[in-house]
Every structure is written in structure tokens, then in C-alpha cells.
Amino acid sequence: MSGLGQYKDRVEELKLRMACSFTLNDSNILLKRTKERKARIKDSLFTFSSTHPYIKELSEMISTDETQVMKLVLCNDPRIKAILARRRIEKIGEKSKLARVIPFEGRQPFSFVDPVLVIQDIKIRQMAIKWRRNIIGLSKICTVCNNLFRRSHVRRCNLIPDDMDLDELLNEKDYELFYEMMLLVQSKLRSPTRPIPS
């Protein structure tokens, strides 16, 4: 939901910024000392370098020279931010179904978070976050099939009309209708009955 991506991907973007800064600023004291002492940090994740593979790739993607790309990286150009964010989110999507459910184009500009995190109405926002995180109806029983509720019951047990899709409603920012449908789902759930002690 946050669009932050994995730790390594965020560090990789930091390395990109550092590489751009080093290359464009010869007076950078950290770069000078690194060159003079030929310092090498053992953990390759934090190795300082004045080159980065993303620079060439970004140059090709936005059809401009590498020097201009480095300047754009350092001034937080929206095109560069979007490319890097898309890369991050696609990597999350390889492991998380949620990241694939939220279309990149529908995310908040600049921050790339799921728009449900900034819904104005607190009741709808809380409901939407619970749905996205798959914690709606925890330990509840579906009254249609009398089994423990799962998200798949919404479709399988026809808890909402066939032409409705809860994630699509969120993606289309039809929050009022989403909330109405969620209340309908919740009305068809019940708490499990406790066994009578013998």
C-alpha cells in the first residue's frame, strides 16, 4: 500500500543519487577521500561509486544524455521518480498480490501510495484499509455457506451483486459505493457460536 518497496531497492535508489552527486560534483569531499584512500566498504550494498547501472537505463528510457539524467535525479524530476517507483512496486508485485491489485496509474502522485490511505472519511478509510490488508471478517462465519469467512466468499457466496468488485471500486475512487457494499458483506457475517460447555 505504501509503495516504499523493499529495503534493498530503496538503498539502490540512494546509491543512484550518491553516484549522480559524485559525478556532477568533483569537489565532493567524500568522493575525494574515497579515491585518495581507495577505501572499500565490505558490504557491497553500501559501496560508494561514481557510476550506477540505472543511469544508462534511465538515459535510454527518457531519451536524454546521462549528464542530464543525473541532474534530473538530483532535482527529483517527476519522470525519474515515477520510473523508479514503478520498478519498486513491480518488484513488490512479484511477491505480493496486493501490489498487483492497485494499478500504478491510480496511485497518489509523487508519493505513489495507495489512495485509500488518504480517504477523507475516516470510517470509509478504515474499512478500505482493512479490506486491502485482508483483515475484514476475521474469525467471522459466512451466513451463506456457514464456513469461516475468506475474501473469496464475497464472490463465491454472492455476498454482493455480480457486477461489483470491491478492489475496482476502490481503484475507481467510488468510496461511498465501496462502503455500502462492505456493509452488505458485513451484514452476511456472524460471530462463531461458542460450544456449550459439558
C-alpha positions in Angstrom: 0.0 0.0 0.0 2.8 2.4 0.8 4.7 1.9 -2.4 8.0 2.1 -0.5 9.3 -1.1 -1.8 11.9 -3.4 -0.3 14.9 -2.2 1.7 17.4 -3.1 -1.0 15.5 -1.2 -3.7 15.4 1.9 -1.6 19.1 1.6 -0.9 19.7 1.1 -4.6 18.0 4.4 -5.3 20.1 6.1 -2.6 23.2 4.8 -4.3 21.9 6.2 -7.6 21.6 9.6 -6.0 25.0 9.4 -4.5 26.6 8.3 -7.8 24.9 11.3 -9.6 26.1 13.7 -6.9 29.7 12.3 -7.0 29.9 12.5 -10.8 28.5 16.0 -11.1 30.4 17.5 -8.2 34.2 16.9 -8.4 34.7 18.8 -5.2 32.6 16.3 -3.2 34.9 15.6 -0.1 33.5 12.1 0.4 34.4 11.1 -3.2 37.8 12.7 -2.9 38.6 10.8 0.3 37.3 7.6 -1.1 39.5 8.0 -4.2 42.6 9.1 -2.2 42.4 6.3 0.3 41.0 3.8 -2.1 38.5 2.9 0.6 36.2 -0.1 0.0 33.3 -0.9 2.3 32.9 -4.6 2.6 29.1 -4.7 2.3 28.5 -4.2 -1.4 25.1 -2.8 -0.6 26.8 0.4 0.6 29.8 0.5 -1.7 30.4 4.1 -2.9 30.7 4.5 -6.6 30.5 7.3 -9.1 28.7 5.1 -11.7 25.4 3.3 -11.5 23.7 1.0 -14.0 20.4 2.8 -13.6 21.9 6.0 -15.2 22.4 4.4 -18.6 19.0 2.7 -18.4 17.2 5.9 -17.4 19.0 7.8 -20.2 17.6 5.3 -22.8 14.1 5.4 -21.3 13.7 9.2 -21.4 15.9 9.7 -24.4 18.4 12.1 -23.0 22.1 12.1 -22.2 23.5 10.7 -19.0 24.6 14.0 -17.6 21.1 15.4 -18.0 19.7 12.2 -16.3 21.9 12.7 -13.3 20.7 16.3 -13.0 17.1 15.2 -13.2 17.7 12.5 -10.5 19.2 15.1 -8.1 16.3 17.6 -8.6 13.7 14.9 -8.1 12.3 15.1 -11.6 8.7 13.5 -11.6 9.5 11.3 -14.6 12.5 9.8 -12.9 10.6 9.4 -9.6 7.8 7.6 -11.5 10.2 5.2 -13.3 12.0 4.3 -10.1 8.7 3.9 -8.2 7.2 1.7 -10.9 10.3 -0.5 -10.7 10.0 -0.8 -6.9 6.3 -1.6 -7.0 6.6 -4.2 -9.8 9.2 -5.9 -7.6 6.8 -5.9 -4.7 4.1 -7.3 -7.0 6.3 -10.4 -7.7 5.7 -11.4 -4.0 2.5 -9.5 -3.0 -0.9 -9.8 -4.6 -1.9 -6.5 -3.0 0.7 -4.5 -5.0 -0.8 -6.0 -8.2 -4.3 -5.1 -7.3 -3.5 -1.4 -7.0 -2.8 0.0 -10.5 0.3 2.2 -10.7 -1.5 4.9 -12.6 -4.1 5.1 -9.8 -1.6 5.7 -7.0 -1.1 9.1 -5.4 1.2 11.3 -7.5 4.8 11.8 -6.1 4.3 9.5 -3.1 2.9 6.6 -5.1 0.9 5.3 -2.0 -2.5 3.6 -2.3 -5.1 6.4 -2.4 -7.2 4.6 0.2 -4.6 5.8 2.8 -5.8 9.4 2.2 -9.5 9.0 2.0 -11.1 11.9 3.9 -13.9 10.0 5.6 -12.3 8.1 8.4 -15.0 5.3 8.5 -14.5 4.6 4.8 -10.7 4.9 5.1 -10.5 2.4 8.0 -12.8 0.0 6.1 -10.8 0.3 2.9 -7.5 -0.3 4.7 -8.9 -3.4 6.4 -10.1 -4.7 3.1 -6.8 -4.1 1.4 -4.9 -5.7 4.3 -7.3 -8.7 4.2 -8.4 -8.4 7.8 -12.2 -7.8 7.2 -14.3 -10.5 8.8 -11.5 -12.2 10.7 -12.9 -15.2 12.7 -16.4 -14.5 11.3 -18.7 -17.1 9.7 -20.2 -16.6 6.3 -24.0 -17.0 6.8 -24.5 -18.3 3.3 -22.2 -21.3 3.5 -21.6 -21.5 7.3 -17.8 -21.6 6.8 -15.1 -19.4 8.2 -15.1 -16.2 6.1 -12.4 -15.5 3.5 -12.3 -12.8 0.8 -13.2 -15.4 -1.8 -16.6 -15.8 -0.2 -17.6 -12.3 -1.5 -17.7 -13.7 -5.0 -18.3 -17.4 -4.3 -21.3 -16.8 -2.0 -22.7 -13.8 -3.9 -22.4 -11.5 -0.9 -22.6 -8.5 -3.2 -24.0 -8.1 -6.8 -22.1 -9.9 -9.6 -21.3 -6.6 -11.3 -19.4 -5.3 -8.3 -15.8 -5.7 -7.5 -14.6 -4.2 -4.2 -11.0 -3.5 -5.3 -12.2 -1.9 -8.5 -14.5 0.4 -6.6 -11.5 1.5 -4.5 -9.3 1.9 -7.6 -12.0 4.0 -9.3 -12.4 6.1 -6.0 -16.1 5.2 -5.7 -15.7 5.1 -2.0 -19.3 5.6 -1.0 -20.4 2.6 -3.0 -17.5 0.6 -1.7 -18.6 1.4 1.8 -22.2 0.4 1.0 -21.1 -2.9 -0.4 -18.8 -3.6 2.6 -21.7 -3.0 5.0 -23.7 -5.5 2.9 -20.8 -8.0 3.2 -20.6 -7.5 7.0 -24.4 -8.0 7.3 -23.9 -11.5 6.0 -21.3 -12.5 8.5 -21.8 -13.7 12.1 -19.6 -14.5 15.1 -19.0 -18.2 15.6 -21.2 -19.8 18.2 -19.3 -21.0 21.2 -19.7 -24.7 22.1 -21.8 -25.2 25.2 -19.5 -26.5 28.0 -20.4 -30.0 29.1 
